[in-house]
Amino acid sequence: MKTNQLVLFALLFICLSNINAQKANYATAISTAADKIESKVIAWRHDIHEHPELGNREFRTAALIAKHIQSLGIEVKTGVGITGVVGILKGDKPGPVVALRADMDALPVEEKNNLPYCSKVKTMYNGKETFVMHACGHDAHVAILMGVAEMLSGMKKDLKGTVKFIFQPAEEGVPAGEEGGAALMIKEGVLENPKVDVIFGLHMSAQTEVGKINYRPGGFMAAVGTVKITVKGKPSHGAYPWFSVDPIVVSAQIINNLQTIVSRNVNITQNAAVVTIASIHGGNRDNIISENVEMLGTVRTFTEDDEKLVYARIRQIVEKTAEAAGATAEVILPYEHYYPVTFNNEKLMAAMLPSLQKAAGKENVNLAPAVTGAEDFSFFQQKVPGIYFFIGGMPKGTDVKAAGPHHTPSFIIDDSAFKTGLKATCNLVLDYMEMNKK
């Protein structure tokens, strides 16, 4: 090897070594910062959990967020998407714009956990009084992102780009007649000024052990559309059913027939699908056959082709089953809301997987099956490449069957989970900026 080639090789080796050392230093600095801020994050989460707010009503939560990130010297915009808060942190060096999202809203659920910060809150929802609880971990998502904002603002000199913190209202939906959630924030320009290049988001998992991360490239969470079915028959006295076209009997036939869509029409070796009728209302007396029955349900799919197939079969089965019985039926699908598939960009997922492994340890980062739950983070992913992943929140040693499920009064997550979220998010930001620096 010639002398000049040896010199070039040595210089290249030094450069690569410096880059690797720099990445290692980032990881060390992130871990140290996470240790320092952990108690603050836990306190924020407890406070938010004790004071939950429903979608488009997250006024107290938004004020808490805005006050904190403003104190860090981060540019703050409030009232985005009604109650949303957006923070913009410009690094000392040029580079991409990385967005981080946390959802803020709680659910109309009565908490039944024996916690010192248990929610006792009641409020009005769609004209009815209801209890309110953070039964899906959004309180933790907010607290983690508040912590990440403080950590990254302390590393401003190392940021090769801009971080946009998106605190989003109404992921779980909004009261009847209102707009909200990710779709409204996008409509109001949250991904512009500055234009976002990539977005990362996380979700607590009450059925995944603390310290673990679950991920999946491609379709990770299902597309969801709510369905409303109205069956119209002919009323009669309950003692003379032969004079009626009984919409309750027709509805029962429709519900049974709908179950054949997943079992006989969808190729479940490729993707899962769900057709659930969860609500049925008809009649008001034991001896009156009603004229109408109303049903509500949810439909979940993972591909555009499956969605078209399932939606078409629902309409066909409902309308033809009713017609065969002499009744009529109307299908509204989607009804109240629709979320597309939460789709993790495969190329981005492969590039950023080492960042997640660095945060939790390679042995604790697991390729997970697709999830039939849905997320409006998917609207962001339709506009820019994005990654969504799950952080374990189940206490170690807990039987997964005994863990309180999401959206239930017994939902619970362990405070020790938050450090993994802090480290994973900060690693994603700094590593992506390093890979895409200008």
HELIX and SHEET records of a PDB file:
HELIX    1   1 THR A    3  GLU A   50  1                                  48    
HELIX    2   2 PHE A   59  SER A   71  1                                  13    
HELIX    3   3 HIS A  138  SER A  153  1                                  16    
HELIX    4   4 LYS A  156  ASP A  158  5                                   3    
HELIX    5   5 GLY A  181  LYS A  187  1                                   7    
HELIX    6   6 PRO A  241  PHE A  243  5                                   3    
HELIX    7   7 PRO A  247  THR A  260  1                                  14    
HELIX    8   8 ILE A  261  ASN A  265  3                                   5    
HELIX    9   9 GLU A  304  ALA A  324  1                                  21    
HELIX   10  10 GLU A  346  ALA A  360  1                                  15    
HELIX   11  11 LYS A  362  ASN A  364  5                                   3    
HELIX   12  12 PHE A  377  LYS A  383  1                                   7    
HELIX   13  13 ASP A  415  ALA A  417  5                                   3    
HELIX   14  14 PHE A  418  MET A  435  1                                  18    
SHEET    1   A 8 GLU A  75  VAL A  80  0                                        
SHEET    2   A 8 GLY A  84  LYS A  90 -1                                        
SHEET    3   A 8 LYS A 160  GLN A 168 -1                                        
SHEET    4   A 8 LYS A  93  ASP A 103  1                                        
SHEET    5   A 8 VAL A 198  GLU A 209  1                                        
SHEET    6   A 8 GLY A 386  MET A 394  1                                        
SHEET    7   A 8 ILE A 213  TYR A 215 -1                                        
SHEET    8   A 8 VAL A 365  LEU A 367  1                                        
SHEET    1   B 2 LYS A 122  TYR A 125  0                                        
SHEET    2   B 2 LYS A 128  PHE A 131 -1                                        
SHEET    1   C 2 GLY A 218  MET A 221  0                                        
SHEET    2   C 2 THR A 342  ASN A 344 -1                                        
SHEET    1   D 4 VAL A 274  HIS A 281  0                                        
SHEET    2   D 4 ASN A 292  THR A 301 -1                                        
SHEET    3   D 4 ALA A 223  LYS A 232 -1                                        
SHEET    4   D 4 THR A 328  ILE A 332 -1                                        
SHEET    1   E 4 VAL A 274  HIS A 281  0                                        
SHEET    2   E 4 ASN A 292  THR A 301 -1                                        
SHEET    3   E 4 ALA A 223  LYS A 232 -1                                        
SHEET    4   E 4 TYR A 338  TYR A 339 -1                                        
SHEET    1   F 2 SER A 236  HIS A 237  0                                        
SHEET    2   F 2 ILE A 288  ILE A 289 -1                                        
END                                                                             
